[in-house]
Amino acid sequence: MKFLKNFLKKTEGVAATEFGLIAPLFIVLMVGTYDTGMYISQKNKLENLSRAAAEYVMLGGLPENVETDLIDVVQSSDFGLNNVSVVKSRLVCTCSDGISAECGDSEICGEDDYLRTYVEIELTHEFTPISPVFFSTNGSTTTRASARMRVN
C-alpha cells in the first residue's frame, strides 16, 4: 500500500506521459492538415489548367491538340501535376434558348438568333495523400476540373 501512495505522489514523468498521449493525435491532425492543403492546392492548379486549356482553344488552338500541346508541357514542367489526363475536349454549339445544334448549322437557331460556339474541357488528376485515411481507402482519389468558354 505504501508503494502505491509513493507512486501516485511522484510527478517526474508527468510531462513525458502527457506528451506520449497527445503526440499521436497531434501528428494525425498535422498530416490531415497537410493532405487537405495539398489536395486544395492541386485542385486549384487543375482548375487553372482547365481554364488555360479552354483559353488556348478559344485563341485558335484545336480541341484535339489540347493534350499534346498543353498538358504535356505542364507535366514536363515543375507545375506540380504529374498525371493529368484529358477526359473531354470538344466544341459545343447552342442557340440562345439552349437548344444544341451541329456546329456550322446556323439555320437551326432562327432568323433573330445566331449559333454560339463553346469549348468544353474536362481534366482529371490522381491525388495520392500521405495518409489515405482522410480521402479514400484505396490510397488515391480522382480530382476533376472543367471549364466552358464561349469561342464566338
C-alpha positions, 0 to 999 in steps of 0.5 A: 500500500505504501508503494502505491501512495509513493507512486501516485505522489511522484510527478517526474514523468508527468510531462513525458506521459502527457506528451506520449498521449497527445503526440499521436493525435497531434501528428494525425491532425498535422498530416490531415492538415497537410493532405487537405492543403495539398489536395486544395492546392492541386485542385486549384492548379487543375482548375487553372489548367482547365481554364488555360486549356479552354483559353488556348482553344478559344485563341485558335488552338484545336480541341484535339491538340489540347493534350499534346500541346498543353498538358504535356508541357505542364507535366514536363514542367515543375507545375506540380501535376504529374498525371493529368489526363484529358477526359473531354475536349470538344466544341459545343454549339447552342442557340440562345434558348439552349437548344444544341445544334451541329456546329456550322448549322446556323439555320437551326437557331432562327432568323433573330438568333445566331449559333454560339460556339463553346469549348468544353474541357474536362481534366482529371488528376490522381491525388495520392495523400500521405495518409489515405485515411482522410480521402479514400481507402484505396490510397488515391482519389480522382480530382476533376476540373472543367471549364466552358468558354464561349469561342464566338 
